[in-house]
Amino acid sequence: MAVFRRRRDGHPPAPAPYAGAPQPYPQDPSYGAPYDPYTTAPQPRPEPAAPPPPPPLRWQELLTGILFRPDRTFWHMRDYAVWWPALIVTFLYGLVAVFGLDEARESILETTASTVAPYLLVTGAAMVLGALVLSTVTHNLARQFGGNGIWAPTAGLAMLIMTLTDVPRLALAIFLGGANPVVQIVGWVTWLYAGFLFTLMVSRSHEIAWPRALASSTIQLLALLMLVKLGTL
């Protein structure tokens, strides 16, 4: 079968091949056609495709990772929404948080279960709503400071930080009372740790420096101190 190639100036046309003669140029296996250095330009190799992003963490790994492996967890989950763990954990925390207040615990224990149940449900829902509003404020402040994070991951992680860091103080306050010195010390320590986690999470999710990340989470930190910690301390 004859092969037609475009003639270039300065290069005479190749003579017609006779039967059984080998091809004048080697075969290019990548294109399935004769390779002519005068007419065929080498094609660049395609770049390898980027690997797919890792799947989101399971809820067990997420909850433990926030407390014990925060840096790696925040990098991993910066683009994934964590609504279900955030809403469930915050609601359960709101149900139990009233038992950490001495006066509220005594009044609850003196009432019947039918009266306490609606009160606890309202408290849990109020805690979810308040944590969501405060976490949204943290996200919006981070955006104002030049962040580029997404609202859903930032708000969900902030809600989890707000509730998970207060679990040790709340567990002690239920049995020892909020005025116990050990409970007060644990409350301040966990509040400082919450500030560290807020700063780290915002800096990873929004890719901003830690002073701006700390400033973004200041309102939520102060609200956590006044509404939750100081209510017992």
Disulfide bonds with the S-S distance in Angstrom:
none
